[in-house]
Each structure stands twice: as structure tokens, then as C-alpha cells.
Amino acid sequence: EYHPEPRVAAIVASHEHPEFIVNIKETGKILLINYSDIDALTETTLEAARFLHDGGWDSSHRYFLTAANKSNKIAVV
């Protein structure tokens, strides 16, 4: 669904891989940006619940969790 001004809710770096996780608030998309080749970035898009908020790693740094407040849902990557 189109949104005229989607905002970034979080940008978090992976502890294990050359990758950023980006939450796009209004669209409910989670982007995985691989920067292992800085001249050819790759992006993987995951669908989640809309209105994502800031997220973070669990204590093991294996899972990234983020909440979507309007739907009372949590996305785990």
C-alpha cells in the first residue's frame, strides 16, 4: 500500500553479518540491507504489521524484535 511519507522507525546493525535491519514505520516493512559489497547493496524486504516502532536484539543477539503498537503484534527476525 502506498504511503506518501513513510518514516524510518529503526536502523540496527547486525552483530554477526554485514547487514543493517531497517524498520519502515507506516508501511510495516522490514528491510535487510546487505553491505558486504558496498558497490552492490542487496535488499530483502519482509512484510510485518503496520506502524512498527523501534526494535532491538534479544540477549543472544540472534533475534531482532520490533513491536507494532496499533495491532498489538511483535515481529521477530
HTML snippet that shows the backbone in 3Dmol.js (N, CA, C, O; Angstrom):
<script src="https://3Dmol.org/build/3Dmol-min.js"></script>
<div id="view" style="width:600px;height:400px;position:relative"></div>
<script>
const pdb = `
ATOM      1  N   GLU A   1       0.843  -1.181   0.000  1.00  0.00           N
ATOM      2  CA  GLU A   1       0.000   0.000   0.000  1.00  0.00           C
ATOM      3  C   GLU A   1       0.885   1.241   0.000  1.00  0.00           C
ATOM      4  O   GLU A   1       1.862   1.319   0.745  1.00  0.00           O
ATOM      5  N   TYR A   2       0.533   2.206  -0.842  1.00  0.00           N
ATOM      6  CA  TYR A   2       1.311   3.436  -0.965  1.00  0.00           C
ATOM      7  C   TYR A   2       1.124   4.317   0.266  1.00  0.00           C
ATOM      8  O   TYR A   2       0.017   4.460   0.785  1.00  0.00           O
ATOM      9  N   HIS A   3       2.224   4.902   0.720  1.00  0.00           N
ATOM     10  CA  HIS A   3       2.171   5.905   1.781  1.00  0.00           C
ATOM     11  C   HIS A   3       3.021   7.080   1.320  1.00  0.00           C
ATOM     12  O   HIS A   3       4.160   6.874   0.900  1.00  0.00           O
ATOM     13  N   PRO A   4       2.503   8.316   1.384  1.00  0.00           N
ATOM     14  CA  PRO A   4       3.227   9.461   0.831  1.00  0.00           C
ATOM     15  C   PRO A   4       4.519   9.807   1.571  1.00  0.00           C
ATOM     16  O   PRO A   4       5.448  10.329   0.955  1.00  0.00           O
ATOM     17  N   GLU A   5       4.603   9.535   2.856  1.00  0.00           N
ATOM     18  CA  GLU A   5       5.796   9.893   3.625  1.00  0.00           C
ATOM     19  C   GLU A   5       6.120   8.835   4.675  1.00  0.00           C
ATOM     20  O   GLU A   5       5.978   9.102   5.869  1.00  0.00           O
ATOM     21  N   PRO A   6       6.548   7.649   4.268  1.00  0.00           N
ATOM     22  CA  PRO A   6       6.898   6.637   5.273  1.00  0.00           C
ATOM     23  C   PRO A   6       8.148   7.057   6.042  1.00  0.00           C
ATOM     24  O   PRO A   6       9.075   7.637   5.476  1.00  0.00           O
ATOM     25  N   ARG A   7       8.158   6.757   7.331  1.00  0.00           N
ATOM     26  CA  ARG A   7       9.277   7.132   8.198  1.00  0.00           C
ATOM     27  C   ARG A   7      10.051   5.891   8.631  1.00  0.00           C
ATOM     28  O   ARG A   7       9.497   4.797   8.743  1.00  0.00           O
ATOM     29  N   VAL A   8      11.339   6.089   8.869  1.00  0.00           N
ATOM     30  CA  VAL A   8      12.182   5.018   9.392  1.00  0.00           C
ATOM     31  C   VAL A   8      12.033   5.003  10.905  1.00  0.00           C
ATOM     32  O   VAL A   8      12.260   6.016  11.567  1.00  0.00           O
ATOM     33  N   ALA A   9      11.651   3.854  11.452  1.00  0.00           N
ATOM     34  CA  ALA A   9      11.467   3.728  12.900  1.00  0.00           C
ATOM     35  C   ALA A   9      12.731   3.235  13.583  1.00  0.00           C
ATOM     36  O   ALA A   9      12.955   3.535  14.756  1.00  0.00           O
ATOM     37  N   ALA A  10      13.568   2.478  12.864  1.00  0.00           N
ATOM     38  CA  ALA A  10      14.794   1.945  13.470  1.00  0.00           C
ATOM     39  C   ALA A  10      15.778   1.543  12.381  1.00  0.00           C
ATOM     40  O   ALA A  10      15.391   1.071  11.313  1.00  0.00           O
ATOM     41  N   ILE A  11      17.057   1.741  12.674  1.00  0.00           N
ATOM     42  CA  ILE A  11      18.147   1.197  11.865  1.00  0.00           C
ATOM     43  C   ILE A  11      19.090   0.523  12.848  1.00  0.00           C
ATOM     44  O   ILE A  11      19.645   1.173  13.734  1.00  0.00           O
ATOM     45  N   VAL A  12      19.267  -0.787  12.688  1.00  0.00           N
ATOM     46  CA  VAL A  12      20.067  -1.565  13.637  1.00  0.00           C
ATOM     47  C   VAL A  12      21.071  -2.402  12.851  1.00  0.00           C
ATOM     48  O   VAL A  12      20.721  -3.003  11.835  1.00  0.00           O
ATOM     49  N   ALA A  13      22.314  -2.443  13.319  1.00  0.00           N
ATOM     50  CA  ALA A  13      23.347  -3.250  12.668  1.00  0.00           C
ATOM     51  C   ALA A  13      23.380  -4.650  13.263  1.00  0.00           C
ATOM     52  O   ALA A  13      23.172  -4.839  14.462  1.00  0.00           O
ATOM     53  N   SER A  14      23.645  -5.620  12.406  1.00  0.00           N
ATOM     54  CA  SER A  14      23.807  -7.000  12.858  1.00  0.00           C
ATOM     55  C   SER A  14      25.144  -7.147  13.570  1.00  0.00           C
ATOM     56  O   SER A  14      26.125  -6.498  13.205  1.00  0.00           O
ATOM     57  N   HIS A  15      25.180  -8.002  14.587  1.00  0.00           N
ATOM     58  CA  HIS A  15      26.423  -8.299  15.298  1.00  0.00           C
ATOM     59  C   HIS A  15      27.201  -9.411  14.601  1.00  0.00           C
ATOM     60  O   HIS A  15      28.384  -9.606  14.880  1.00  0.00           O
ATOM     61  N   GLU A  16      26.553 -10.135  13.706  1.00  0.00           N
ATOM     62  CA  GLU A  16      27.148 -11.328  13.093  1.00  0.00           C
ATOM     63  C   GLU A  16      27.419 -11.200  11.596  1.00  0.00           C
ATOM     64  O   GLU A  16      28.303 -11.878  11.072  1.00  0.00           O
ATOM     65  N   HIS A  17      26.673 -10.342  10.901  1.00  0.00           N
ATOM     66  CA  HIS A  17      26.752 -10.278   9.441  1.00  0.00           C
ATOM     67  C   HIS A  17      26.882  -8.828   8.987  1.00  0.00           C
ATOM     68  O   HIS A  17      26.512  -7.923   9.734  1.00  0.00           O
ATOM     69  N   PRO A  18      27.399  -8.584   7.782  1.00  0.00           N
ATOM     70  CA  PRO A  18      27.458  -7.216   7.256  1.00  0.00           C
ATOM     71  C   PRO A  18      26.071  -6.789   6.768  1.00  0.00           C
ATOM     72  O   PRO A  18      25.804  -6.747   5.567  1.00  0.00           O
ATOM     73  N   GLU A  19      25.207  -6.478   7.717  1.00  0.00           N
ATOM     74  CA  GLU A  19      23.805  -6.245   7.390  1.00  0.00           C
ATOM     75  C   GLU A  19      23.189  -5.229   8.347  1.00  0.00           C
ATOM     76  O   GLU A  19      23.492  -5.213   9.540  1.00  0.00           O
ATOM     77  N   PHE A  20      22.320  -4.383   7.800  1.00  0.00           N
ATOM     78  CA  PHE A  20      21.504  -3.476   8.595  1.00  0.00           C
ATOM     79  C   PHE A  20      20.062  -3.957   8.533  1.00  0.00           C
ATOM     80  O   PHE A  20      19.623  -4.492   7.515  1.00  0.00           O
ATOM     81  N   ILE A  21      19.326  -3.766   9.623  1.00  0.00           N
ATOM     82  CA  ILE A  21      17.889  -4.010   9.644  1.00  0.00           C
ATOM     83  C   ILE A  21      17.220  -2.646   9.769  1.00  0.00           C
ATOM     84  O   ILE A  21      17.550  -1.862  10.659  1.00  0.00           O
ATOM     85  N   VAL A  22      16.282  -2.372   8.874  1.00  0.00           N
ATOM     86  CA  VAL A  22      15.614  -1.069   8.835  1.00  0.00           C
ATOM     87  C   VAL A  22      14.110  -1.286   8.954  1.00  0.00           C
ATOM     88  O   VAL A  22      13.525  -2.023   8.161  1.00  0.00           O
ATOM     89  N   ASN A  23      13.481  -0.648   9.941  1.00  0.00           N
ATOM     90  CA  ASN A  23      12.022  -0.688  10.103  1.00  0.00           C
ATOM     91  C   ASN A  23      11.420   0.533   9.421  1.00  0.00           C
ATOM     92  O   ASN A  23      11.829   1.663   9.690  1.00  0.00           O
ATOM     93  N   ILE A  24      10.455   0.310   8.544  1.00  0.00           N
ATOM     94  CA  ILE A  24       9.720   1.409   7.920  1.00  0.00           C
ATOM     95  C   ILE A  24       8.356   1.465   8.603  1.00  0.00           C
ATOM     96  O   ILE A  24       7.516   0.586   8.412  1.00  0.00           O
ATOM     97  N   LYS A  25       8.154   2.498   9.390  1.00  0.00           N
ATOM     98  CA  LYS A  25       7.034   2.572  10.329  1.00  0.00           C
ATOM     99  C   LYS A  25       5.655   2.349   9.704  1.00  0.00           C
ATOM    100  O   LYS A  25       5.002   1.349  10.002  1.00  0.00           O
ATOM    101  N   GLU A  26       5.208   3.258   8.851  1.00  0.00           N
ATOM    102  CA  GLU A  26       3.824   3.219   8.368  1.00  0.00           C
ATOM    103  C   GLU A  26       3.531   2.042   7.438  1.00  0.00           C
ATOM    104  O   GLU A  26       2.405   1.547   7.408  1.00  0.00           O
ATOM    105  N   THR A  27       4.512   1.597   6.693  1.00  0.00           N
ATOM    106  CA  THR A  27       4.277   0.527   5.720  1.00  0.00           C
ATOM    107  C   THR A  27       4.355  -0.863   6.331  1.00  0.00           C
ATOM    108  O   THR A  27       3.837  -1.820   5.756  1.00  0.00           O
ATOM    109  N   GLY A  28       4.992  -0.987   7.484  1.00  0.00           N
ATOM    110  CA  GLY A  28       5.137  -2.295   8.111  1.00  0.00           C
ATOM    111  C   GLY A  28       6.161  -3.172   7.421  1.00  0.00           C
ATOM    112  O   GLY A  28       6.092  -4.398   7.511  1.00  0.00           O
ATOM    113  N   LYS A  29       7.098  -2.564   6.740  1.00  0.00           N
ATOM    114  CA  LYS A  29       8.136  -3.335   6.058  1.00  0.00           C
ATOM    115  C   LYS A  29       9.418  -3.338   6.891  1.00  0.00           C
ATOM    116  O   LYS A  29       9.772  -2.344   7.525  1.00  0.00           O
ATOM    117  N   ILE A  30      10.095  -4.472   6.873  1.00  0.00           N
ATOM    118  CA  ILE A  30      11.405  -4.605   7.496  1.00  0.00           C
ATOM    119  C   ILE A  30      12.382  -4.896   6.366  1.00  0.00           C
ATOM    120  O   ILE A  30      12.221  -5.875   5.638  1.00  0.00           O
ATOM    121  N   LEU A  31      13.397  -4.044   6.219  1.00  0.00           N
ATOM    122  CA  LEU A  31      14.384  -4.208   5.158  1.00  0.00           C
ATOM    123  C   LEU A  31      15.667  -4.778   5.743  1.00  0.00           C
ATOM    124  O   LEU A  31      16.146  -4.310   6.776  1.00  0.00           O
ATOM    125  N   LEU A  32      16.217  -5.779   5.091  1.00  0.00           N
ATOM    126  CA  LEU A  32      17.524  -6.322   5.435  1.00  0.00           C
ATOM    127  C   LEU A  32      18.474  -5.850   4.341  1.00  0.00           C
ATOM    128  O   LEU A  32      18.357  -6.269   3.189  1.00  0.00           O
ATOM    129  N   ILE A  33      19.409  -4.984   4.696  1.00  0.00           N
ATOM    130  CA  ILE A  33      20.328  -4.399   3.731  1.00  0.00           C
ATOM    131  C   ILE A  33      21.702  -5.025   3.922  1.00  0.00           C
ATOM    132  O   ILE A  33      22.344  -4.826   4.953  1.00  0.00           O
ATOM    133  N   ASN A  34      22.152  -5.786   2.924  1.00  0.00           N
ATOM    134  CA  ASN A  34      23.454  -6.440   2.980  1.00  0.00           C
ATOM    135  C   ASN A  34      24.478  -5.514   2.335  1.00  0.00           C
ATOM    136  O   ASN A  34      24.338  -5.144   1.169  1.00  0.00           O
ATOM    137  N   TYR A  35      25.515  -5.138   3.098  1.00  0.00           N
ATOM    138  CA  TYR A  35      26.533  -4.234   2.578  1.00  0.00           C
ATOM    139  C   TYR A  35      27.898  -4.925   2.438  1.00  0.00           C
ATOM    140  O   TYR A  35      28.930  -4.256   2.484  1.00  0.00           O
ATOM    141  N   SER A  36      27.915  -6.255   2.268  1.00  0.00           N
ATOM    142  CA  SER A  36      29.189  -6.963   2.100  1.00  0.00           C
ATOM    143  C   SER A  36      29.925  -6.491   0.845  1.00  0.00           C
ATOM    144  O   SER A  36      31.155  -6.507   0.804  1.00  0.00           O
ATOM    145  N   ASP A  37      29.176  -6.071  -0.180  1.00  0.00           N
ATOM    146  CA  ASP A  37      29.754  -5.443  -1.367  1.00  0.00           C
ATOM    147  C   ASP A  37      29.164  -4.040  -1.439  1.00  0.00           C
ATOM    148  O   ASP A  37      28.048  -3.851  -1.922  1.00  0.00           O
ATOM    149  N   ILE A  38      29.911  -3.071  -0.960  1.00  0.00           N
ATOM    150  CA  ILE A  38      29.396  -1.707  -0.815  1.00  0.00           C
ATOM    151  C   ILE A  38      28.983  -1.102  -2.164  1.00  0.00           C
ATOM    152  O   ILE A  38      28.177  -0.173  -2.198  1.00  0.00           O
ATOM    153  N   ASP A  39      29.522  -1.616  -3.265  1.00  0.00           N
ATOM    154  CA  ASP A  39      29.158  -1.112  -4.591  1.00  0.00           C
ATOM    155  C   ASP A  39      27.916  -1.787  -5.160  1.00  0.00           C
ATOM    156  O   ASP A  39      27.385  -1.356  -6.184  1.00  0.00           O
ATOM    157  N   ALA A  40      27.456  -2.836  -4.503  1.00  0.00           N
ATOM    158  CA  ALA A  40      26.268  -3.559  -4.977  1.00  0.00           C
ATOM    159  C   ALA A  40      25.452  -4.019  -3.767  1.00  0.00           C
ATOM    160  O   ALA A  40      25.403  -5.210  -3.461  1.00  0.00           O
ATOM    161  N   LEU A  41      24.817  -3.071  -3.087  1.00  0.00           N
ATOM    162  CA  LEU A  41      23.997  -3.396  -1.921  1.00  0.00           C
ATOM    163  C   LEU A  41      22.827  -4.277  -2.340  1.00  0.00           C
ATOM    164  O   LEU A  41      22.254  -4.097  -3.415  1.00  0.00           O
ATOM    165  N   THR A  42      22.480  -5.228  -1.482  1.00  0.00           N
ATOM    166  CA  THR A  42      21.298  -6.046  -1.749  1.00  0.00           C
ATOM    167  C   THR A  42      20.283  -5.820  -0.641  1.00  0.00           C
ATOM    168  O   THR A  42      20.641  -5.601   0.516  1.00  0.00           O
ATOM    169  N   GLU A  43      19.022  -5.876  -1.013  1.00  0.00           N
ATOM    170  CA  GLU A  43      17.934  -5.603  -0.068  1.00  0.00           C
ATOM    171  C   GLU A  43      16.930  -6.750  -0.102  1.00  0.00           C
ATOM    172  O   GLU A  43      16.507  -7.203  -1.166  1.00  0.00           O
ATOM    173  N   THR A  44      16.563  -7.204   1.091  1.00  0.00           N
ATOM    174  CA  THR A  44      15.495  -8.187   1.238  1.00  0.00           C
ATOM    175  C   THR A  44      14.383  -7.514   2.021  1.00  0.00           C
ATOM    176  O   THR A  44      14.637  -6.934   3.077  1.00  0.00           O
ATOM    177  N   THR A  45      13.159  -7.581   1.523  1.00  0.00           N
ATOM    178  CA  THR A  45      12.024  -6.936   2.181  1.00  0.00           C
ATOM    179  C   THR A  45      11.137  -7.985   2.829  1.00  0.00           C
ATOM    180  O   THR A  45      10.735  -8.959   2.192  1.00  0.00           O
ATOM    181  N   LEU A  46      10.837  -7.774   4.109  1.00  0.00           N
ATOM    182  CA  LEU A  46       9.934  -8.642   4.858  1.00  0.00           C
ATOM    183  C   LEU A  46       8.679  -7.850   5.197  1.00  0.00           C
ATOM    184  O   LEU A  46       8.767  -6.688   5.592  1.00  0.00           O
ATOM    185  N   GLU A  47       7.525  -8.465   5.047  1.00  0.00           N
ATOM    186  CA  GLU A  47       6.260  -7.824   5.412  1.00  0.00           C
ATOM    187  C   GLU A  47       5.981  -8.090   6.890  1.00  0.00           C
ATOM    188  O   GLU A  47       6.136  -9.213   7.370  1.00  0.00           O
ATOM    189  N   ALA A  48       5.574  -7.056   7.594  1.00  0.00           N
ATOM    190  CA  ALA A  48       5.212  -7.178   9.010  1.00  0.00           C
ATOM    191  C   ALA A  48       3.952  -6.343   9.237  1.00  0.00           C
ATOM    192  O   ALA A  48       3.371  -5.824   8.283  1.00  0.00           O
ATOM    193  N   ALA A  49       3.537  -6.216  10.467  1.00  0.00           N
ATOM    194  CA  ALA A  49       2.367  -5.395  10.787  1.00  0.00           C
ATOM    195  C   ALA A  49       2.711  -3.917  10.622  1.00  0.00           C
ATOM    196  O   ALA A  49       3.855  -3.514  10.835  1.00  0.00           O
ATOM    197  N   ARG A  50       1.736  -3.123  10.248  1.00  0.00           N
ATOM    198  CA  ARG A  50       1.957  -1.687  10.060  1.00  0.00           C
ATOM    199  C   ARG A  50       2.202  -0.992  11.394  1.00  0.00           C
ATOM    200  O   ARG A  50       1.868  -1.510  12.460  1.00  0.00           O
ATOM    201  N   PHE A  51       2.790   0.185  11.305  1.00  0.00           N
ATOM    202  CA  PHE A  51       3.091   1.057  12.438  1.00  0.00           C
ATOM    203  C   PHE A  51       4.128   0.433  13.374  1.00  0.00           C
ATOM    204  O   PHE A  51       3.931   0.340  14.586  1.00  0.00           O
ATOM    205  N   LEU A  52       5.242   0.011  12.763  1.00  0.00           N
ATOM    206  CA  LEU A  52       6.357  -0.541  13.529  1.00  0.00           C
ATOM    207  C   LEU A  52       7.019   0.545  14.363  1.00  0.00           C
ATOM    208  O   LEU A  52       7.016   1.721  13.998  1.00  0.00           O
ATOM    209  N   HIS A  53       7.577   0.136  15.468  1.00  0.00           N
ATOM    210  CA  HIS A  53       8.331   1.038  16.335  1.00  0.00           C
ATOM    211  C   HIS A  53       9.769   0.579  16.403  1.00  0.00           C
ATOM    212  O   HIS A  53      10.180  -0.338  15.692  1.00  0.00           O
ATOM    213  N   ASP A  54      10.531   1.230  17.271  1.00  0.00           N
ATOM    214  CA  ASP A  54      11.926   0.871  17.460  1.00  0.00           C
ATOM    215  C   ASP A  54      12.023  -0.581  17.904  1.00  0.00           C
ATOM    216  O   ASP A  54      11.133  -1.092  18.584  1.00  0.00           O
ATOM    217  N   GLY A  55      13.088  -1.229  17.523  1.00  0.00           N
ATOM    218  CA  GLY A  55      13.288  -2.624  17.903  1.00  0.00           C
ATOM    219  C   GLY A  55      14.694  -2.837  18.419  1.00  0.00           C
ATOM    220  O   GLY A  55      15.481  -1.895  18.519  1.00  0.00           O
ATOM    221  N   GLY A  56      15.003  -4.068  18.744  1.00  0.00           N
ATOM    222  CA  GLY A  56      16.335  -4.367  19.244  1.00  0.00           C
ATOM    223  C   GLY A  56      16.592  -5.858  19.280  1.00  0.00           C
ATOM    224  O   GLY A  56      15.711  -6.670  18.997  1.00  0.00           O
ATOM    225  N   TRP A  57      17.803  -6.195  19.629  1.00  0.00           N
ATOM    226  CA  TRP A  57      18.237  -7.591  19.689  1.00  0.00           C
ATOM    227  C   TRP A  57      17.857  -8.230  21.011  1.00  0.00           C
ATOM    228  O   TRP A  57      17.789  -7.556  22.040  1.00  0.00           O
ATOM    229  N   ASP A  58      17.609  -9.536  20.980  1.00  0.00           N
ATOM    230  CA  ASP A  58      17.442 -10.273  22.228  1.00  0.00           C
ATOM    231  C   ASP A  58      18.828 -10.426  22.861  1.00  0.00           C
ATOM    232  O   ASP A  58      19.825 -10.018  22.265  1.00  0.00           O
ATOM    233  N   SER A  59      18.899 -11.003  24.045  1.00  0.00           N
ATOM    234  CA  SER A  59      20.170 -11.068  24.775  1.00  0.00           C
ATOM    235  C   SER A  59      21.223 -11.923  24.068  1.00  0.00           C
ATOM    236  O   SER A  59      22.418 -11.742  24.302  1.00  0.00           O
ATOM    237  N   SER A  60      20.798 -12.851  23.210  1.00  0.00           N
ATOM    238  CA  SER A  60      21.759 -13.692  22.488  1.00  0.00           C
ATOM    239  C   SER A  60      22.244 -13.042  21.183  1.00  0.00           C
ATOM    240  O   SER A  60      23.157 -13.560  20.540  1.00  0.00           O
ATOM    241  N   HIS A  61      21.647 -11.924  20.793  1.00  0.00           N
ATOM    242  CA  HIS A  61      21.921 -11.229  19.525  1.00  0.00           C
ATOM    243  C   HIS A  61      21.569 -12.081  18.313  1.00  0.00           C
ATOM    244  O   HIS A  61      22.057 -11.823  17.213  1.00  0.00           O
ATOM    245  N   ARG A  62      20.739 -13.082  18.500  1.00  0.00           N
ATOM    246  CA  ARG A  62      20.315 -13.940  17.392  1.00  0.00           C
ATOM    247  C   ARG A  62      19.021 -13.440  16.749  1.00  0.00           C
ATOM    248  O   ARG A  62      18.840 -13.574  15.539  1.00  0.00           O
ATOM    249  N   TYR A  63      18.129 -12.870  17.545  1.00  0.00           N
ATOM    250  CA  TYR A  63      16.820 -12.438  17.049  1.00  0.00           C
ATOM    251  C   TYR A  63      16.644 -10.936  17.222  1.00  0.00           C
ATOM    252  O   TYR A  63      17.026 -10.360  18.241  1.00  0.00           O
ATOM    253  N   PHE A  64      16.058 -10.315  16.201  1.00  0.00           N
ATOM    254  CA  PHE A  64      15.692  -8.909  16.255  1.00  0.00           C
ATOM    255  C   PHE A  64      14.188  -8.841  16.467  1.00  0.00           C
ATOM    256  O   PHE A  64      13.430  -9.481  15.738  1.00  0.00           O
ATOM    257  N   LEU A  65      13.747  -8.072  17.456  1.00  0.00           N
ATOM    258  CA  LEU A  65      12.325  -7.954  17.774  1.00  0.00           C
ATOM    259  C   LEU A  65      11.887  -6.505  17.621  1.00  0.00           C
ATOM    260  O   LEU A  65      12.611  -5.580  17.988  1.00  0.00           O
ATOM    261  N   THR A  66      10.691  -6.323  17.074  1.00  0.00           N
ATOM    262  CA  THR A  66      10.125  -4.985  16.949  1.00  0.00           C
ATOM    263  C   THR A  66       8.612  -5.067  17.139  1.00  0.00           C
ATOM    264  O   THR A  66       7.987  -6.054  16.752  1.00  0.00           O
ATOM    265  N   ALA A  67       8.037  -4.047  17.726  1.00  0.00           N
ATOM    266  CA  ALA A  67       6.607  -4.051  18.039  1.00  0.00           C
ATOM    267  C   ALA A  67       5.836  -3.161  17.069  1.00  0.00           C
ATOM    268  O   ALA A  67       6.352  -2.161  16.570  1.00  0.00           O
ATOM    269  N   ALA A  68       4.594  -3.549  16.816  1.00  0.00           N
ATOM    270  CA  ALA A  68       3.654  -2.740  16.036  1.00  0.00           C
ATOM    271  C   ALA A  68       2.498  -2.408  16.973  1.00  0.00           C
ATOM    272  O   ALA A  68       1.653  -3.259  17.250  1.00  0.00           O
ATOM    273  N   ASN A  69       2.463  -1.181  17.453  1.00  0.00           N
ATOM    274  CA  ASN A  69       1.546  -0.853  18.549  1.00  0.00           C
ATOM    275  C   ASN A  69       0.066  -0.882  18.173  1.00  0.00           C
ATOM    276  O   ASN A  69      -0.761  -1.238  19.012  1.00  0.00           O
ATOM    277  N   LYS A  70      -0.292  -0.524  16.953  1.00  0.00           N
ATOM    278  CA  LYS A  70      -1.720  -0.460  16.605  1.00  0.00           C
ATOM    279  C   LYS A  70      -2.376  -1.826  16.532  1.00  0.00           C
ATOM    280  O   LYS A  70      -3.594  -1.938  16.672  1.00  0.00           O
ATOM    281  N   SER A  71      -1.579  -2.869  16.313  1.00  0.00           N
ATOM    282  CA  SER A  71      -2.154  -4.207  16.163  1.00  0.00           C
ATOM    283  C   SER A  71      -1.754  -5.148  17.294  1.00  0.00           C
ATOM    284  O   SER A  71      -2.131  -6.320  17.283  1.00  0.00           O
ATOM    285  N   ASN A  72      -0.995  -4.649  18.269  1.00  0.00           N
ATOM    286  CA  ASN A  72      -0.521  -5.481  19.380  1.00  0.00           C
ATOM    287  C   ASN A  72       0.226  -6.711  18.876  1.00  0.00           C
ATOM    288  O   ASN A  72       0.022  -7.817  19.377  1.00  0.00           O
ATOM    289  N   LYS A  73       1.092  -6.515  17.882  1.00  0.00           N
ATOM    290  CA  LYS A  73       1.880  -7.606  17.312  1.00  0.00           C
ATOM    291  C   LYS A  73       3.363  -7.327  17.485  1.00  0.00           C
ATOM    292  O   LYS A  73       3.786  -6.180  17.624  1.00  0.00           O
ATOM    293  N   ILE A  74       4.147  -8.407  17.473  1.00  0.00           N
ATOM    294  CA  ILE A  74       5.602  -8.307  17.530  1.00  0.00           C
ATOM    295  C   ILE A  74       6.166  -9.076  16.346  1.00  0.00           C
ATOM    296  O   ILE A  74       5.758 -10.206  16.083  1.00  0.00           O
ATOM    297  N   ALA A  75       7.104  -8.464  15.634  1.00  0.00           N
ATOM    298  CA  ALA A  75       7.804  -9.144  14.538  1.00  0.00           C
ATOM    299  C   ALA A  75       9.156  -9.603  15.060  1.00  0.00           C
ATOM    300  O   ALA A  75       9.854  -8.855  15.744  1.00  0.00           O
ATOM    301  N   VAL A  76       9.520 -10.833  14.734  1.00  0.00           N
ATOM    302  CA  VAL A  76      10.805 -11.399  15.147  1.00  0.00           C
ATOM    303  C   VAL A  76      11.544 -11.835  13.890  1.00  0.00           C
ATOM    304  O   VAL A  76      11.017 -12.604  13.087  1.00  0.00           O
ATOM    305  N   VAL A  77      12.770 -11.339  13.724  1.00  0.00           N
ATOM    306  CA  VAL A  77      13.600 -11.685  12.563  1.00  0.00           C
ATOM    307  C   VAL A  77      14.822 -12.418  13.069  1.00  0.00           C
ATOM    308  O   VAL A  77      15.676 -12.814  12.276  1.00  0.00           O
TER     309      VAL A  77
END
`;
const viewer = $3Dmol.createViewer("view");
viewer.addModel(pdb, "pdb");
viewer.setStyle({}, {cartoon: {color: "spectrum"}});
viewer.zoomTo();
viewer.render();
</script>
